Amino acid sequence: MADSTASAPVKPAKPLFSNVSPAVPSPCISVCRLDEQKVCLGCWRPVEAIREWRSADDHRRRQICAEAEQRRLGLTRT
């Protein structure tokens, strides 16, 4: 007879946002300080892009990363 107290395997919790994807990792490096133009000094994203990140799809995340890289290289301003 099977032990009725044995527990079933635990399923991992679903992520809060279903489009959170490891395909485009966050550029955050945990510096998290904003300059006078509200651009993070660690990842070079403006605060609006940081807020948008969790709900952005992979295509938009790639755009955000490309814009941050251009900003880091001094090619664009916010």
N, C-alpha and C positions, 0 to 999 in steps of 0.2 A: 504494500500500500504506500502511495506517495505521501510525503510529508506535506501537510497543508500549510505549514508555516514557512516553507521555502519561498523565497521571493523571486519574482520574475525579473529578467534582465531590465535594467534601468535604461531608458532611452535618453539620449542627450537632449537638452532643451533646444527648442527652435530659436534661431536668432531673432532678435527684435525686428530687423529688416531683412527680408528675404533676398534682397539683391546685394547684400554684403558679400564681397567676393575677394578671395585671396589673389585673383588674377591681376589686380592692380593694387599693390600694397600702399598703405598710407605713407606719404612722405614725412610724416611727423617724426621728429627725433627727440621729442620731449624737452625742447628748449622753451617753447610757448611764451615768448615775450613779443609784444607788438611794438612796432616803431610808431612814429607820429602819423604815418599814413595808414595805420591799422593793418600792417603786413607783418606776419610772424617772422622773427629773426632766425628761427630754426629751419622752417620748411619753405619759407618765402611765399606762402599763400596769404591772400587777403582774408580778413575775418569772414567775409561773405562766403568764400570758397571753403573755409574750414567748417562753417555751419552746414553748407550744402553737401559735404562729403558723404555723410551717412546715407542720404537718400539718392545720391547720384549713381547712375549706371556706369558700367565699365568705360564706355565711350567718353562720357563726361569726365570721369576720373582721369583718363589719359589726357584730356584737354587741360584740366586743372594742373596736372603734373608738368605738362609742357609749358604752360604759362608761368608756373613757378620757376622752372629752370631758366626760362628767358629772363625773368625778373632777377634771379640770382646772378646771371651773367651780365646784368646791367643793360640788357637789350630793350626792356620795356619798363615803363613806370606804371604804377597802379592807377 
